[in-house]
Amino acid sequence: MTRAVGRFFGHIWGATTKPVSTDEPDSHTEVIAHDVNEIEGELNTKKVILRRTTIDEVEIREDD
């Protein structure tokens, strides 16, 4: 039991102290549109707001 607990905390420690590395090429993301639509209504005498957010992004990757 104590070995399992030690391994658990060892995995947590390793995940928080090791640097993150990815093999993906460098990329740049740019937001080209950000739309928010809101509709107000009432449900069982309570005020309700329906909000829909749409974000359009373009990702540019730098391939080697």
C-alpha positions as CSV (number, residue, x, y, z in Angstrom):
1,M,0.0,0.0,0.0
2,T,2.7,2.5,0.9
3,R,4.6,1.7,-2.3
4,A,1.5,2.6,-4.4
5,V,1.1,5.9,-2.5
6,G,4.8,6.6,-3.1
7,R,4.6,5.9,-6.8
8,F,1.5,8.1,-7.0
9,F,3.2,11.1,-5.5
10,G,6.3,10.3,-7.5
11,H,4.3,10.6,-10.7
12,I,2.8,13.9,-9.5
13,W,6.2,15.2,-8.5
14,G,7.7,14.3,-11.9
15,A,4.8,15.9,-13.8
16,T,5.2,19.2,-12.0
17,T,9.0,19.5,-12.1
18,K,9.9,18.2,-15.6
19,P,9.8,20.8,-18.5
20,V,7.1,20.3,-21.1
21,S,8.4,19.4,-24.5
22,T,6.5,18.8,-27.7
23,D,7.5,17.5,-31.0
24,E,5.0,19.7,-32.8
25,P,6.3,22.5,-35.0
26,D,6.0,26.1,-33.8
27,S,2.6,27.7,-34.4
28,H,0.9,31.0,-34.1
29,T,-2.8,31.3,-33.5
30,E,-4.8,34.5,-34.4
31,V,-8.4,35.2,-33.5
32,I,-10.2,36.6,-36.6
33,A,-13.7,36.9,-35.3
34,H,-15.4,36.9,-31.9
35,D,-19.2,37.0,-31.9
36,V,-21.5,37.0,-28.8
37,N,-25.2,36.6,-29.1
38,E,-27.5,37.0,-26.0
39,I,-31.2,36.2,-25.7
40,E,-33.0,37.1,-22.4
41,G,-36.2,35.3,-21.4
42,E,-38.1,34.1,-18.4
43,L,-38.5,30.6,-17.1
44,N,-40.8,29.9,-14.1
45,T,-40.7,33.6,-13.2
46,K,-36.9,33.6,-13.2
47,K,-34.8,35.7,-15.5
48,V,-32.8,33.5,-17.9
49,I,-30.0,34.6,-20.3
50,L,-28.9,32.4,-23.2
51,R,-25.5,33.4,-24.4
52,R,-23.7,31.8,-27.4
53,T,-20.1,32.7,-28.1
54,T,-18.4,31.9,-31.4
55,I,-14.6,32.3,-31.8
56,D,-13.0,31.9,-35.2
57,E,-9.2,31.2,-35.1
58,V,-6.5,30.7,-37.7
59,E,-3.5,28.6,-36.7
60,I,-0.3,29.1,-38.7
61,R,2.3,26.4,-38.4
62,E,6.0,26.9,-39.1
63,D,7.1,23.6,-40.8
64,D,10.7,22.7,-41.1
